[in-house]
Amino acid sequence: MRISYDFIVAGAGSMGSATAYYLAKQGFRVLAIDQFDPPHDQGSHAGQSRIIRKAYFEHPDYVPLLHRSYELWKAFEEEIGERIYYETGIVYFGDASHPTLAGVRSSAKLYDVKLEVLDPQRSSVEFPEFNLPASFQTLVEPEAGFVRPEFAIGKYLTEAKRLGARLLVNERVLSWTSGPDGVSATTDKGVHYGGKLILTAGSWMKKLVSPLDRHLRVTRQTLAWVSPKDPDAFALGNFPCWFIEDPQLGMFYGFPILPYESFGGPIGLKIASHRPGETVDPDAVDRKTLAEEQQAIQTVLSKYFHDAGQEIITLKTCLYTYSPDENFIIDILPDTYKRVVVAAGFSGHGFKFVPVVGELLSQLATGKAPTLKTDFLGMSRLHCSD
Ligand SMILES: Cc1cc2nc3c(=O)[nH]c(=O)nc-3n(C[C@H](O)[C@H](O)[C@H](O)COP(=O)(O)OP(=O)(O)OC[C@H]3O[C@@H](n4cnc5c(N)ncnc54)[C@H](O)[C@@H]3O)c2cc1C
């Protein structure tokens, strides 16, 4: 086998771009391959903004990873001299006994994350744009906000290339092999040989890694941008990121209006549902929004806001890839001579972790022990051979 690269990264989106960067930074020969030209809007990273927070209701074991992620976002911002993280604060609204609010409180307590509980009166003074039932609890996490997905991916890839990585775009990995001497990745344009392979193919991981096939579910998620009458009240600097747990419709979340001059489009107040959408094949996604999806967004707007408007100006579709327990899958793939590392199943909450996942994948690929506890993300919990 003629080895040309130390590492081949298949999928150069969110996780792959950061992995290529961390490996290139260590001086390795890196090839990153993507079937599209990232950043793009066919996978899981489109839509201008992604929430980042530490009071993690999904699982408290993510909090140490988040501390590291914040450090690494900051270090990367300093390195490129540009801003990726915007600290708007996040406000969580819902029934105090709901698992989401209970999870936010318990992760914050366990890891000493700053969190405030507001009574209804203070909540209405501090967040006058919302119209909430008196029974709802308000939790405020000040050290939270959003990061910019497309911008960050573009920067990771630019930096990885500057550090010597090779990026091949519009080239699809069709299959791969792993043997005692190295790995190969066969694409629609040729065959590439490397020492190790990192598979970060997002919603296409089902198709590239057969043991994961039955464990991953890809869903179509809708994002909407609306036009409030008083945009200033909802503008960046005046309005936070937010989560609302509606008893019937589930979890919705949103962002402030971002200025077009520095963020580009879409313009407007962004709102989305976090409940699973329709299950889809990532190669055949119907991107037309369903009437009931629009209706649910409009119901949340009229139910929980005084004047956020009802007119949807932009709709976009993005893909979630669920693991069975909605925790990430990050591991060395068994029976590959320890030459293949997988990162999959980010279950709609992975972007905030991009730098720490990139660092972690580079540690696994280079044979170093991970510096943070990640057992809960391992493949053994899936019983792939059963
Ligand atoms: C609507 C929406 C809202 C979200 N909101 C948040 C949020 O607020 N906060 C948060 O933390 N996370 C959020 N997420 C989740 C987060 O964006 C994802 O977890 C993350 O982007 C997944 O990264 P990935 O690298 O797995 O996938 P992607 O970024 O999609 O990257 C996978 C890449 O692999 C490439 N690829 C696939 N197959 C092949 C192949 N065979 N050959 C070559 N290339 C291939 C694809 O083209 C793609 O570029 C959201 C996701 C969506 C869809």
The ligand as an ORCA input file, in Angstrom:
! r2SCAN-3c Opt
* xyz 0 1
  C     -31.561     22.712     12.376
  C     -30.400     22.383     13.258
  C     -30.177     23.127     14.405
  C     -29.123     22.802     15.259
  N     -28.902     23.578     16.360
  C     -27.841     23.323     17.154
  C     -27.533     24.189     18.234
  O     -28.227     25.194     18.458
  N     -26.439     23.910     18.996
  C     -25.648     22.817     18.751
  O     -24.678     22.612     19.474
  N     -25.905     21.996     17.712
  C     -26.970     22.211     16.913
  N     -27.242     21.411     15.842
  C     -26.452     20.192     15.651
  C     -25.141     20.417     14.927
  O     -25.247     21.373     13.906
  C     -24.702     19.053     14.395
  O     -24.633     18.150     15.490
  C     -23.344     19.107     13.707
  O     -23.346     20.078     12.693
  C     -23.030     17.720     13.140
  O     -21.759     17.773     12.544
  P     -21.258     16.635     11.549
  O     -19.841     16.934     11.272
  O     -21.635     15.308     12.099
  O     -22.156     16.838     10.233
  P     -21.940     17.897      8.944
  O     -21.549     19.204      9.495
  O     -23.152     17.754      8.166
  O     -20.690     17.270      8.248
  C     -20.686     16.023      7.605
  C     -19.940     16.201      6.296
  O     -19.657     14.933      5.753
  C     -19.776     15.034      4.352
  N     -19.961     13.687      3.821
  C     -20.950     12.831      4.119
  N     -20.792     11.662      3.473
  C     -19.664     11.782      2.753
  C     -18.975     10.908      1.875
  N     -19.421      9.671      1.645
  N     -17.857     11.364      1.274
  C     -17.385     12.616      1.504
  N     -18.011     13.485      2.334
  C     -19.128     13.070      2.962
  C     -20.973     15.934      4.180
  O     -21.028     16.501      2.879
  C     -20.746     16.960      5.256
  O     -20.025     18.087      4.786
  C     -28.286     21.716     14.963
  C     -28.499     20.962     13.786
  C     -29.537     21.305     12.941
  C     -29.749     20.493     11.695
*
